[in-house]
Amino acid sequence: MVWGDRCMLSLLMGCVLAAANGPEQSADTVVICPSDFLPAMRPWITHRQAQGHLIAVRPSGTASQIRASIRQVAKAGRLQYVLLVGDASRKTDPLHVPTHLAKAYVNVRWGSEPEIATDNWYADLDDDELPDLAIGRLPAANLEHLRNMLTKILEYETSDDHGEWRRRINLIAGVGGFGSLVDSVLELTTRKFLTDGVPDSYATHMTYGSWQSPYCPAPSRFDDAVIERFNEGCLFWIYIGHGQRTFLDRVQVPGRSYHIFGKQDVTRLAPEHAAPIAIFLACYTAAFDGPQECLGEVMLRAKNGPVAVLGGTRVTMPYGMAALATGLMDQLFQQRRTTLGQILLHAKRTLAKPPTKTANGSQATTRQLLDALAVAFASSPELLAAERREHLQLINLLGDPLLRIRQPHHIHIDAPTMARSGNLISLKLHSEIAGMCSVELVCRRGQLRHPAPTRPVYIATSAALSHYDRAYQAANLPTWSRQQFAIAAGSSDVELQVPAAARGACQLRVYIAGENTHALGTSDVFVKRPAATPDRKGTSRTR
């Protein structure tokens, strides 16, 4: 780059500062950005300014210099977000934006490195190790990486596609491998995460790497199923299990194992809707400081990859990850935070808090159950608080902390709590928005419409593997009946057929895809089979 080009970039940076901030101390967002990246950042800056954000741009430097810059802007008391733009691993590169290395205390007992790569250090304004700001990183090593990431962010936020992908959460789970007892606890935690953490109005899909589970597709094509779950479109694509820097765990069957997902699969990603947010509750998947690209970096840098990646930079631990996951779900679904950075910030601050006791007569929360299980099974219960705090450093956001999450409107449903199979059920919907409406009768989450297959032995014939795929599809298809129609805002009367085969604890689940927003709701209903009465020949029949 010639001297004149650098002068132009310096002038451009000055213009951005002036236009974005007015008085610089009023900034609510700091962007740490090498000057060579600044022209590519202009569309993002313009977009955020249009949303009302005031932005201060700072050059890269040493970690201490970056932290001092952030704290200087924070003195005015309005700073909420920090975006780091640049690669952390190439220390001699002009596009380098360093991270911080924190001393590890707990995960070293699990074989991890003695230092944890973390951007959390920049978000801590008072040296208590708790983040005070929402922070994320766009780990671009060149302009193509940065443009790909920014394009996905802007497309995500400006998309008018409010289809049912916005209520879909796809989970992929590996087998723990910590022993039968701990694995059972982890499986229980995953189910609890599904049933309690995610509201019933959302649709969940499970792909589980245990060949004995009905949620396991044919193990030889497990990787295909994982990629299909990404490409079909979803709000979150979540992996729970073991991870390495460039690949996830393998599916173990007697005599061999099968691939789940790795760097080589990123070229197969092609989401039908807006790019999902990828969450890895796993080790190393966001180890962005290494000489080799980690899985999270490769995915985020890819044109068709996720819009953001949340993951660990070193060895993560089951209790700390599970406790963080419950906090993320609470911040998203209960507190209804509207940016990805704020969801992670407040989940981390909650994670650092000590366990709370259950009041007399009240039901234990998922977090309280996790805390109790951790105390019961931990080899060193005195380290649990330190384990939680260490995950403040371990978990990092590769992505834009200002990424907006569209929170849905609520649909109020007036419906009976009891229905009979074979009959119609009448319900009244109250919605603030108009759009295309889908009404479904589904079995309760965690239950199956058909009996789960029993698999005492593993059989690898073509016929047996085809049965795996059919059982997997059936396990993830809770719908008894469904209808779709256009609906106006206000109140609407709807009738839905209850199939003769429907039975037991069910739910009415409603989704409306509006022109520029969406809405959802759910209502419990128990479906009873008609009573059987004997006919004249003495055989029973239903009526």
C-alpha positions in Angstrom: 0.0 0.0 0.0 1.4 3.4 -1.0 1.6 6.4 1.4 -1.3 8.1 -0.4 -3.6 5.1 0.2 -2.8 5.2 3.9 -3.6 8.8 4.1 -6.9 8.2 2.4 -7.7 5.4 4.9 -6.8 7.6 7.9 -9.1 10.3 6.5 -11.8 7.7 6.1 -11.4 6.5 9.6 -11.7 10.1 10.9 -14.9 10.6 8.8 -16.4 7.4 10.3 -15.6 8.6 13.8 -17.1 12.0 13.2 -20.2 10.7 11.5 -20.8 7.9 14.0 -20.2 9.6 17.2 -20.7 13.4 17.3 -19.0 13.7 20.7 -16.8 10.6 20.8 -17.6 9.8 24.4 -21.2 9.1 23.5 -20.4 5.9 21.7 -22.3 2.8 22.6 -20.1 0.6 20.4 -16.4 0.3 20.0 -15.0 -1.4 16.8 -11.3 -2.4 16.9 -10.4 -2.6 13.3 -7.1 -2.5 11.3 -7.2 0.3 8.8 -7.0 -2.0 5.8 -10.4 -3.4 6.8 -12.2 -0.1 7.3 -13.5 0.4 3.8 -15.2 -3.0 3.9 -16.7 -2.2 7.2 -18.6 0.9 5.9 -21.9 -1.0 5.0 -22.0 -2.5 8.5 -21.3 0.9 10.1 -24.0 2.6 8.0 -26.4 -0.2 9.0 -25.7 0.2 12.7 -25.9 4.0 12.5 -29.4 3.7 10.9 -30.4 1.6 13.9 -29.3 4.4 16.3 -26.0 3.1 17.4 -23.1 5.5 18.0 -19.8 3.9 17.0 -16.2 4.6 17.9 -13.5 3.0 15.7 -10.1 2.3 17.1 -7.0 0.7 15.4 -5.5 -2.5 16.6 -2.5 -2.7 18.8 -1.2 -4.8 21.7 -3.8 -6.4 23.9 -3.1 -3.8 26.6 -3.5 -0.9 24.2 -6.8 -2.3 22.9 -8.1 -2.7 26.4 -7.1 0.9 27.3 -8.9 2.2 24.2 -12.1 0.4 25.2 -11.9 1.6 28.8 -11.3 5.2 27.7 -14.6 5.2 25.6 -16.4 3.4 28.5 -15.7 6.2 30.9 -18.7 8.1 29.5 -21.0 5.3 30.8 -22.8 4.5 27.5 -20.6 1.8 26.1 -22.4 -1.6 25.6 -20.7 -3.4 22.7 -17.2 -4.2 21.5 -16.5 -5.7 18.0 -13.0 -7.0 17.3 -12.3 -7.3 13.5 -9.2 -9.3 12.7 -7.4 -12.6 13.1 -5.8 -13.4 16.5 -3.3 -16.0 15.4 -1.0 -14.2 12.9 1.0 -11.9 15.3 3.1 -10.3 12.6 0.2 -9.7 10.2 -1.0 -6.0 9.9 -4.6 -7.5 10.2 -3.8 -9.0 13.5 -6.0 -8.2 16.5 -4.7 -10.0 19.5 -6.6 -11.9 22.2 -5.8 -12.3 25.9 -4.4 -15.5 27.4 -5.8 -16.1 30.9 -4.3 -18.6 33.3 -6.3 -21.9 33.5 -7.0 -23.5 36.9 -9.6 -26.2 36.5 -9.7 -27.5 32.9 -5.9 -28.3 33.1 -7.1 -31.2 35.2 -8.9 -32.4 32.1 -5.7 -32.2 30.0 -6.1 -28.7 28.7 -3.4 -26.1 28.0 -2.3 -23.9 30.9 -3.7 -20.7 29.2 -7.1 -19.9 27.8 -7.5 -17.7 24.8 -10.3 -15.2 25.6 -11.8 -11.9 24.5 -13.7 -11.7 27.7 -10.8 -9.8 29.2 -11.6 -6.8 27.0 -15.2 -6.8 28.2 -14.2 -6.7 31.9 -14.1 -3.0 32.9 -13.4 -3.4 36.6 -11.0 -6.4 36.8 -13.5 -8.8 38.5 -13.3 -11.3 35.6 -17.0 -10.7 34.9 -17.9 -9.2 31.5 -19.5 -5.7 31.6 -19.8 -5.4 27.8 -21.2 -7.6 25.0 -18.2 -8.6 22.9 -17.7 -10.6 19.7 -15.0 -11.1 17.1 -15.1 -11.3 13.2 -11.9 -13.4 12.8 -11.0 -12.2 9.3 -7.6 -13.0 7.9 -8.3 -11.3 4.6 -10.9 -9.1 2.9 -12.8 -12.1 1.4 -13.4 -13.5 4.9 -14.6 -10.2 6.2 -17.0 -9.6 3.2 -18.5 -13.0 3.6 -19.1 -12.4 7.3 -20.6 -9.0 6.9 -22.8 -10.1 4.0 -24.3 -12.8 6.1 -24.9 -10.4 9.0 -26.6 -7.8 6.8 -28.7 -10.4 5.0 -29.7 -11.9 8.3 -31.0 -8.7 9.8 -32.7 -7.4 6.6 -34.4 -10.7 5.6 -38.1 -10.6 5.3 -38.3 -14.4 5.4 -40.4 -15.1 8.5 -41.0 -18.7 7.7 -41.1 -21.5 10.2 -37.3 -21.8 10.3 -37.4 -19.0 12.9 -39.0 -21.3 15.4 -36.9 -24.4 14.6 -34.0 -25.4 16.9 -31.9 -28.3 15.6 -29.7 -30.2 18.1 -26.9 -32.7 17.4 -25.7 -34.6 20.4 -22.7 -37.0 20.7 -22.3 -39.7 23.3 -20.3 -38.4 26.3 -17.9 -41.3 26.7 -17.4 -40.4 30.4 -18.8 -43.8 31.6 -22.4 -45.1 31.7 -23.4 -43.2 34.9 -22.1 -39.7 33.8 -23.3 -40.3 30.2 -26.8 -41.0 31.6 -26.6 -37.7 33.5 -25.6 -35.9 30.3 -28.4 -37.5 28.4 -30.9 -36.5 31.1 -29.4 -32.9 31.0 -29.9 -32.8 27.3 -33.6 -33.9 27.6 -34.1 -31.4 30.4 -32.5 -28.7 28.2 -35.1 -29.6 25.5 -38.2 -29.8 27.7 -37.6 -27.0 30.1 -35.2 -24.6 28.4 -37.0 -24.3 25.0 -40.6 -23.1 25.1 -43.2 -25.6 23.7 -44.1 -23.1 20.9 -40.7 -23.8 19.3 -40.0 -26.9 17.2 -37.0 -29.0 18.2 -35.2 -31.7 16.2 -32.8 -34.1 17.7 -30.0 -36.0 16.0 -28.3 -38.2 18.6 -25.1 -40.2 18.1 -26.1 -43.3 20.0 -27.1 -46.2 17.7 -29.6 -47.5 20.2 -31.6 -44.3 20.2 -34.6 -43.7 17.9 -33.0 -40.2 17.3 -30.0 -41.8 15.6 -30.1 -42.0 11.7 -28.2 -44.7 10.0 -24.7 -44.2 11.6 -23.0 -44.4 8.2 -24.8 -41.3 7.0 -24.9 -39.4 10.3 -22.8 -36.6 8.8 -25.4 -36.3 6.0 -28.2 -35.8 8.6 -26.1 -33.2 10.4 -25.6 -31.2 7.3 -29.3 -31.6 6.3 -30.3 -30.1 9.7 -28.1 -27.0 8.9 -29.3 -26.6 5.3 -33.0 -27.0 6.0 -33.0 -23.7 8.0 -33.2 -23.2 11.7 -32.8 -20.4 14.3 -30.1 -22.3 16.1 -27.9 -25.3 15.1 -26.5 -26.7 18.3 -24.0 -29.4 18.9 -23.5 -31.0 22.3 -20.6 -33.4 22.8 -16.9 -33.8 22.3 -15.0 -31.5 19.9 -11.5 -30.9 18.5 -10.1 -27.9 16.7 -11.1 -29.0 13.3 -13.8 -31.7 13.8 -16.5 -33.1 16.1 -16.7 -36.4 17.8 -17.4 -39.7 16.0 -20.5 -42.0 16.2 -19.3 -45.3 17.8 -20.9 -48.6 16.7 -19.6 -52.1 17.5 -16.5 -52.6 15.4 -16.1 -49.1 13.9 -17.0 -45.4 14.0 -18.4 -42.8 11.7 -17.7 -39.1 11.1 -20.0 -36.4 12.4 -18.8 -33.1 11.0 -15.5 -31.3 10.3 -13.7 -28.6 8.3 -14.0 -30.7 5.1 -17.8 -30.5 5.3 -18.1 -26.8 5.3 -18.3 -26.6 1.5 -21.5 -28.7 1.7 -23.3 -26.1 3.8 -26.1 -24.3 1.8 -28.9 -23.0 4.1 -32.3 -22.6 2.4 -33.1 -19.6 4.5 -31.0 -17.1 6.5 -27.8 -18.5 7.9 -28.3 -20.2 11.4 -26.5 -19.3 14.6 -24.2 -22.2 15.4 -23.6 -23.1 19.1 -20.9 -25.6 20.0 -21.3 -26.9 23.6 -17.9 -28.6 23.1 -14.2 -28.3 23.5 -11.8 -26.4 21.1 -14.4 -25.6 18.4 -13.7 -21.8 18.7 -9.9 -22.0 19.4 -9.3 -19.0 17.2 -5.8 -18.2 18.4 -4.1 -21.3 17.0 -1.8 -21.4 13.9 -4.4 -23.6 12.2 -8.0 -22.4 11.5 -10.4 -23.9 14.0 -13.8 -25.3 12.9 -15.7 -22.2 14.1 -13.5 -19.9 12.1 -13.8 -22.0 8.9 -17.5 -22.1 9.2 -17.9 -18.4 10.0 -15.6 -17.3 7.2 -17.4 -19.4 4.6 -20.0 -17.8 2.3 -22.7 -20.3 3.2 -21.7 -20.9 6.8 -23.4 -19.7 10.0 -24.0 -16.1 10.7 -22.3 -16.5 14.1 -20.5 -19.2 16.1 -20.4 -19.6 19.9 -17.9 -22.1 21.2 -15.0 -22.9 23.5 -11.3 -22.1 22.9 -9.9 -24.9 25.1 -11.2 -28.0 27.0 -14.7 -27.3 28.3 -16.3 -29.2 31.1 -19.8 -30.8 31.2 -21.1 -28.9 34.3 -19.9 -25.5 33.2 -21.2 -26.0 29.7 -24.6 -27.2 30.8 -25.0 -24.4 33.3 -24.1 -21.8 30.6 -26.6 -23.4 28.2 -29.4 -23.0 30.7 -28.5 -19.4 31.1 -28.5 -18.8 27.3 -31.9 -20.3 27.0 -33.2 -18.2 29.9 -31.8 -15.0 28.4 -33.2 -15.7 24.9 -36.7 -17.1 25.8 -37.6 -15.7 29.2 -35.7 -12.4 29.4 -36.2 -11.9 25.6 -32.9 -10.2 24.9 -32.7 -8.8 21.4 -29.0 -9.1 20.5 -26.8 -12.1 20.5 -24.1 -10.3 22.5 -26.5 -9.3 25.3 -27.8 -12.9 25.5 -24.2 -14.2 26.0 -23.2 -11.3 28.3 -26.1 -11.8 30.8 -25.8 -15.6 30.6 -22.2 -15.4 31.6 -23.0 -13.0 34.5 -25.7 -15.4 35.7 -23.2 -18.3 35.3 -20.8 -16.7 37.8 -23.5 -16.6 40.5 -23.5 -19.3 43.2 -26.2 -22.0 43.3 -29.5 -21.0 44.8 -31.7 -23.2 47.0 -35.2 -24.2 46.1 -37.9 -22.6 48.2 -40.2 -24.9 50.1 -43.0 -26.3 47.8 -41.5 -24.8 44.6 -40.1 -26.9 41.7 -36.4 -26.9 41.1 -35.1 -25.0 38.1 -32.9 -26.7 35.5 -29.9 -24.8 36.9 -30.7 -26.0 40.4 -30.9 -29.6 39.2 -27.6 -29.2 37.4 -25.9 -27.7 40.5 -27.2 -30.6 42.6 -26.0 -33.2 40.1 -22.6 -31.6 39.9 -22.2 -31.7 43.6 -23.2 -35.3 43.7 -21.0 -36.6 40.9 -18.0 -34.2 41.0 -14.7 -35.6 42.2 -13.8 -32.1 43.5 -17.0 -30.3 44.5 -15.0 -27.4 45.9 -13.9 -26.5 42.3 -17.4 -26.1 40.8 -17.5 -22.4 41.4 -14.1 -22.0 39.7 -15.3 -24.2 36.9 -18.2 -21.9 36.2 -16.0 -18.8 36.3 -13.5 -20.4 34.0 -16.2 -20.8 31.4 -16.5 -17.0 31.3 -13.1 -17.1 29.7 -13.6 -20.3 27.7 -16.7 -19.4 25.8 -16.3 -16.8 23.1 -18.5 -15.3 20.4 -17.2 -15.4 16.8 -19.6 -13.0 15.3 -21.3 -9.7 15.7 -22.5 -9.0 19.3 -25.0 -6.5 17.9 -26.7 -9.2 15.8 -30.4 -8.7 16.3 -32.6 -11.7 17.2 -36.2 -11.2 16.1 -38.3 -11.9 19.1 -41.8 -13.3 18.1 -45.2 -11.9 18.9 -47.4 -14.0 21.1 -50.5 -15.8 19.9 -53.2 -16.3 22.6 -55.1 -19.5 22.1 -58.5 -20.3 23.6 -59.0 -24.0 23.3 -60.4 -26.9 25.4 -57.9 -28.9 27.5 -59.6 -32.2 26.5 -60.4 -33.6 23.1 -61.4 -37.0 21.6 -59.6 -38.7 18.8 -61.6 -38.8 15.6 -63.4 -35.5 16.4 -62.9 -31.9 15.6 -61.4 -29.5 18.1 -62.4 -25.8 18.0 -60.1 -23.1 19.0 -60.0 -19.3 18.8 -56.7 -17.5 18.0 -55.9 -13.9 19.0 -53.0 -12.4 17.0 -51.5 -9.0 16.6 -50.3 -9.8 13.1 -51.7 -11.1 9.9 -50.0 -13.7 7.7 -49.8 -17.4 6.7 -50.9 -19.4 9.7 -50.1 -23.1 10.5 -52.0 -24.9 13.2 -50.8 -28.3 14.4 -51.8 -31.0 16.9 -48.5 -32.4 18.1 -47.5 -34.9 20.8 -45.7 -33.4 23.8 -41.9 -32.9 23.4 -40.0 -36.0 24.5 -42.8 -38.3 23.6 -43.2 -40.4 20.4 -46.2 -41.0 18.2 -45.0 -44.6 17.7 -43.2 -47.0 20.0 -39.4 -46.6 19.9 -37.5 -49.5 18.3 -35.5 -51.8 20.5 -31.9 -52.4 19.4 -30.1 -54.9 21.6 -27.5 -55.6 18.9 -26.1 -53.5 16.0 -27.0 -54.8 12.6 -25.4 -53.1 9.6 -27.4 -54.6 6.7 -29.0 -52.2 4.2 -32.5 -53.1 5.4 -31.5 -52.4 9.0 -29.9 -49.1 8.2 -33.0 -48.0 6.2 -35.0 -48.8 9.3 -32.7 -46.5 11.3 -33.6 -43.6 8.9 -37.3 -44.3 9.1 -37.3 -44.4 12.9 -35.2 -41.2 13.0 -37.7 -39.4 10.8 -40.6 -40.7 12.8 -39.1 -39.7 16.2 -38.7 -36.2 14.9 -42.2 -35.9 13.5 -44.5 -35.2 16.4 -47.4 -33.9 14.2 -50.8 -35.7 14.4 -52.6 -33.2 12.1 -51.9 -29.8 10.5 -53.6 -27.2 8.4 -52.3 -24.0 6.9 -54.2 -20.9 5.8 -54.1 -17.1 5.6 -55.2 -15.3 8.7 -56.0 -11.6 9.5 -54.9 -9.8 12.6 -57.4 -10.0 15.5 -59.5 -13.0 16.5 -60.1 -16.0 14.3 -62.0 -19.3 14.8 -60.3 -22.5 13.6 -61.3 -26.1 13.6 -58.7 -28.9 13.5 -59.3 -32.6 12.9 -58.1 -34.9 15.6 -57.0 -38.1 13.9 -58.3 -41.5 15.2 -54.7 -42.5 16.1 -54.0 -39.5 18.2 -53.8 -40.0 22.0 -52.4 -38.8 25.2 -50.7 -35.5 26.2 -50.6 -33.3 23.2 -50.3 -29.6 22.3 -51.9 -27.2 19.8 -49.0 -25.3 18.2 -49.6 -22.2 16.1 -47.2 -20.2 14.0 -47.9 -17.1 11.9 -45.4 -15.9 9.3 -46.1 -12.2 8.8 -44.8 -9.7 6.2 -42.0 -8.4 8.5 -42.5 -10.3 11.7 -43.8 -13.6 13.1 -45.8 -14.9 16.0 -46.2 -18.2 17.8 -48.2 -19.8 20.6 -49.1 -23.1 22.1 -51.8 -24.7 24.3 -51.9 -28.0 26.1 -54.6 -30.6 25.3 -55.1 -34.2 26.3 -56.5 -36.5 23.6 -58.7 -39.3 24.9 -59.6 -42.4 22.9 -63.3 -43.2 22.6 -64.5 -45.6 25.3 -64.7 -49.2 24.1 -68.2 -50.9 24.5 -69.1 -54.5 23.8 -71.3 -55.2 20.7 -74.0 -57.9 20.6 -71.4 -60.6 19.9 -69.5 -59.7 23.0 -66.5 -58.1 21.2 -65.4 -54.6 22.1 -65.8 -51.6 19.8 -65.2 -47.9 20.2 -67.8 -45.2 20.1 
